[in-house]
Amino acid sequence: MKEFQYRVGILDDDATKITQLIPSIRSCCKDDEGQIRNMKYAPYSLSPIEIPLLSAEEDMINAIIESRIDAIIVDYKLSSQQAIAYTGVSIAQKLSERLCGFPIFILTSYQDDLFVRESFDAYQVFEFARYIGEPLERIELNIKIIEQIEKYNREKLSWEEELKTLLPHTGESASIDERILMLDSKLEKAIEGKSFLTEKLKRELTFDKVQSLIEKIDKIIES
């Protein structure tokens, strides 16, 4: 049976909470007796990785990306123990902008406040007390982490395969060229700025797209 180990980052300013989170993440889909509750997830394991908190938000984003983790759990406030100028939610939002579709989860003791003040997917919100104190809740949330990582990896693979299929047809139609550019942009955002297209080809595709738009505008003016 093939095994999968995923690295889950923890970003929190409270060392006590991190100490509690580590065994909860590491236990993955096992209950308090060490038994796997859902055999579908038997091949999976989660490895908790503490991400040191930095004072500058941009440095923090870069450090998360460079850590090569598969997902991250971020504390909602990030300022209960240390004075910093950003929140866990702002980190989550900016990280999402940098890495398209990356699995991010918000850890909070203020769940109602989070839903009222922030627009964040409820599926990605973990309530700290339940995650630590309720075994079935912990297992369910760890399964969410696994499923989101798997989804993220499938999407990247799907975009890459489609892009490779379309590349030999570059220049055959405007719709194909636009799709190539869109897929490359998605992949570029999902894998830390790495482009699958050469700079020359990107310039040519962009130029053709602009030319096509100019031609359409000219026809509209003529009519």
PyMOL commands that set and color helices and strands:
alter all, ss='L'
color gray80, all
select helices_A, chain A and resi 15-26+39-41+57-66+88-98+111-117+122-124+128-133+135-169+174-190+199-222
alter helices_A, ss='H'
color red, helices_A
select strands_A, chain A and resi 4-11+44-50+71-75+104-108+125-127
alter strands_A, ss='S'
color yellow, strands_A
deselect
rebuild
show_as cartoon
